[in-house]
């Protein structure tokens, strides 16, 4: 029996090429590399850990079933996020769930992971009162983002939570760049209106 090859140092494109040839070990390596960011993105959309787990599995099943359609000129993470985002939006349209988390992925295993998946809402130099106010604002932001239509929510999450550029968002959501900018602009206006009561 041939030993299992070590794929950890191979570039994504090479691992995908192996997966496209039916190598199960290559697909498992792609899941290992991207299961946390895919889960984090979906969790921010649906705000329920068990649901996010199920939807992440659904997303990777779609990835497996469509791996032959991936084209290497596109960034792999954008292609994966596009599939994950579509799975999350389909679920939201069916269930009309209402908020996302501002406190980081529940699967974050270190402080750096928590920071990397948290929604920045407070200034760096803050007093204890600032921290309390920031938490209250964070809860209000959660609810406000949850009130947005799914398309706006996707754009806001990718832009302000995941830190993606407008171009990456357009590629991930398969939308024209101008549409992405319009959605984000409209979402910010809606958020400003929804958060009006939080202003001093």
C-alpha positions as CSV (number, residue, x, y, z in Angstrom):
1,X,0.0,0.0,0.0
2,X,1.5,3.4,-1.0
3,X,2.2,5.9,1.8
4,X,-0.1,8.9,2.0
5,X,1.7,11.8,0.4
6,X,2.3,15.0,2.5
7,X,0.5,17.8,0.7
8,X,0.9,20.4,3.5
9,X,3.6,22.4,1.6
10,X,2.0,22.2,-1.9
11,X,0.5,25.4,-3.3
12,X,-3.3,25.5,-3.5
13,X,-3.3,25.1,-7.2
14,X,-1.3,21.9,-7.1
15,X,-3.6,20.4,-4.4
16,X,-6.7,21.4,-6.4
17,X,-5.2,19.7,-9.5
18,X,-4.8,16.5,-7.5
19,X,-8.3,16.8,-6.2
20,X,-9.6,17.3,-9.7
21,X,-7.9,13.9,-10.6
22,X,-9.9,12.3,-7.9
23,X,-7.3,12.1,-5.1
24,X,-9.3,12.1,-1.9
25,X,-6.3,13.0,0.2
26,X,-6.0,16.3,-1.8
27,X,-9.6,17.2,-1.1
28,X,-9.1,16.5,2.6
29,X,-6.1,18.8,2.5
30,X,-8.3,21.6,1.0
31,X,-10.8,21.1,3.7
32,X,-8.1,21.2,6.4
33,X,-6.8,24.5,4.9
34,X,-10.1,26.3,4.5
35,X,-12.6,24.7,7.0
36,X,-12.0,27.4,9.6
37,X,-12.4,30.5,7.3
38,X,-15.4,29.0,5.6
39,X,-17.0,28.2,8.9
40,X,-16.2,31.7,10.2
41,X,-17.8,33.4,7.1
42,X,-20.9,31.2,7.4
43,X,-21.2,31.7,11.1
44,X,-21.1,35.4,10.8
45,X,-24.0,35.1,8.4
46,X,-26.3,32.7,10.3
47,X,-25.0,33.3,13.9
48,X,-25.6,29.7,15.0
49,X,-22.7,27.3,15.6
50,X,-24.6,24.1,14.8
51,X,-26.2,25.6,11.7
52,X,-22.9,27.0,10.5
53,X,-21.3,23.5,11.0
54,X,-24.0,21.9,8.8
55,X,-23.8,24.6,6.2
56,X,-20.0,24.4,6.1
57,X,-20.3,20.7,5.3
58,X,-22.9,21.5,2.6
59,X,-20.5,24.1,1.2
60,X,-17.6,21.6,1.0
61,X,-19.9,19.0,-0.6
62,X,-20.6,21.6,-3.3
63,X,-16.9,22.2,-3.6
64,X,-16.2,18.5,-4.1
65,X,-19.0,18.2,-6.6
66,X,-17.8,21.2,-8.6
67,X,-14.0,20.9,-8.1
68,X,-13.6,20.2,-11.9
69,X,-15.2,23.6,-12.6
70,X,-12.6,25.6,-10.6
71,X,-10.3,27.7,-12.9
72,X,-6.8,28.4,-11.5
73,X,-6.9,32.0,-12.8
74,X,-9.2,32.8,-9.9
75,X,-8.1,32.9,-6.3
76,X,-9.1,29.7,-4.6
77,X,-10.3,31.4,-1.4
78,X,-12.6,33.7,-3.4
79,X,-14.1,30.7,-5.2
80,X,-14.6,28.8,-1.9
81,X,-16.1,31.9,-0.2
82,X,-18.5,32.4,-3.1
83,X,-19.8,28.8,-2.7
84,X,-20.0,29.3,1.1
85,X,-21.7,32.6,0.8
86,X,-24.3,31.2,-1.6
87,X,-25.0,28.3,0.8
88,X,-25.5,30.8,3.7
89,X,-27.7,33.2,1.7
90,X,-29.9,30.3,0.5
91,X,-30.3,29.3,4.2
92,X,-31.1,32.9,5.3
93,X,-33.7,33.2,2.6
94,X,-35.3,30.1,3.8
95,X,-35.1,30.8,7.5
96,X,-34.8,34.6,7.8
97,X,-32.2,34.4,10.6
98,X,-31.4,37.7,12.1
99,X,-27.9,38.5,13.3
100,X,-24.2,37.9,13.0
101,X,-21.5,37.8,15.7
102,X,-19.2,40.7,16.5
103,X,-17.2,38.7,19.0
104,X,-15.3,36.3,16.8
105,X,-15.8,32.7,15.7
106,X,-16.7,30.3,18.5
107,X,-14.2,27.9,17.0
108,X,-11.3,30.3,17.3
109,X,-8.6,28.4,19.2
110,X,-6.3,31.3,20.1
111,X,-6.4,35.0,20.9
112,X,-5.1,35.8,17.5
113,X,-7.9,33.7,15.9
114,X,-10.5,35.6,18.0
115,X,-9.0,38.9,17.0
116,X,-8.9,37.9,13.4
117,X,-12.6,37.0,13.4
118,X,-13.8,39.8,15.5
119,X,-15.7,42.9,14.4
120,X,-13.7,46.0,15.4
121,X,-15.9,48.5,17.1
122,X,-13.8,50.2,19.9
123,X,-10.8,52.5,20.0
124,X,-7.5,51.0,21.0
125,X,-7.0,53.2,24.1
126,X,-10.2,52.7,25.9
127,X,-11.4,53.0,29.5
128,X,-13.6,50.4,31.3
129,X,-16.6,52.6,30.5
130,X,-15.6,52.7,26.8
131,X,-15.5,48.8,26.9
132,X,-19.0,48.6,28.3
133,X,-20.3,51.1,25.7
134,X,-18.5,49.3,22.9
135,X,-20.2,46.0,24.0
136,X,-23.6,47.7,24.0
137,X,-22.8,49.2,20.6
138,X,-21.6,45.8,19.4
139,X,-24.9,44.2,20.3
140,X,-26.7,47.0,18.4
141,X,-24.5,46.5,15.4
142,X,-25.2,42.8,15.4
143,X,-28.9,43.4,15.3
144,X,-28.6,46.2,12.7
145,X,-26.5,44.0,10.4
146,X,-29.0,41.2,10.9
147,X,-31.8,43.4,9.7
148,X,-30.1,44.0,6.3
149,X,-31.3,42.0,3.3
150,X,-28.9,39.0,2.7
151,X,-27.2,40.6,-0.3
152,X,-26.3,43.7,1.7
153,X,-25.3,41.6,4.7
154,X,-22.9,39.5,2.6
155,X,-21.1,42.6,1.3
156,X,-20.9,44.3,4.7
157,X,-19.5,41.1,6.3
158,X,-16.9,40.5,3.6
159,X,-15.9,44.2,3.6
160,X,-15.9,45.1,7.3
161,X,-15.5,41.7,9.0
162,X,-13.4,39.7,6.6
163,X,-11.5,42.7,5.4
164,X,-11.9,41.9,1.7
165,X,-11.3,44.5,-1.0
166,X,-14.2,45.6,-3.3
167,X,-12.6,43.6,-6.1
168,X,-12.4,40.4,-4.0
169,X,-16.1,40.9,-2.9
170,X,-17.1,41.3,-6.5
171,X,-15.3,38.1,-7.5
172,X,-16.6,36.2,-4.5
173,X,-20.2,37.2,-5.0
174,X,-20.0,37.2,-8.8
175,X,-21.3,40.7,-8.9
176,X,-20.2,43.8,-10.9
177,X,-17.8,46.0,-9.0
178,X,-20.3,48.9,-9.2
179,X,-23.1,46.8,-7.7
180,X,-20.9,45.8,-4.8
181,X,-20.1,49.5,-4.1
182,X,-23.8,50.3,-4.3
183,X,-24.8,47.5,-2.0
184,X,-22.2,48.6,0.6
185,X,-23.2,52.3,0.3
186,X,-26.9,51.4,0.8
187,X,-26.1,49.0,3.6
188,X,-24.1,51.7,5.4
189,X,-27.0,54.2,5.0
190,X,-29.4,51.5,6.4
191,X,-27.0,50.8,9.3
192,X,-26.7,54.5,10.1
193,X,-30.5,54.8,10.3
194,X,-30.9,51.6,12.3
195,X,-28.1,52.8,14.8
196,X,-29.4,56.3,15.1
197,X,-30.7,55.7,18.6
198,X,-27.2,54.6,19.8
199,X,-25.7,58.1,19.2
200,X,-25.1,60.3,22.1
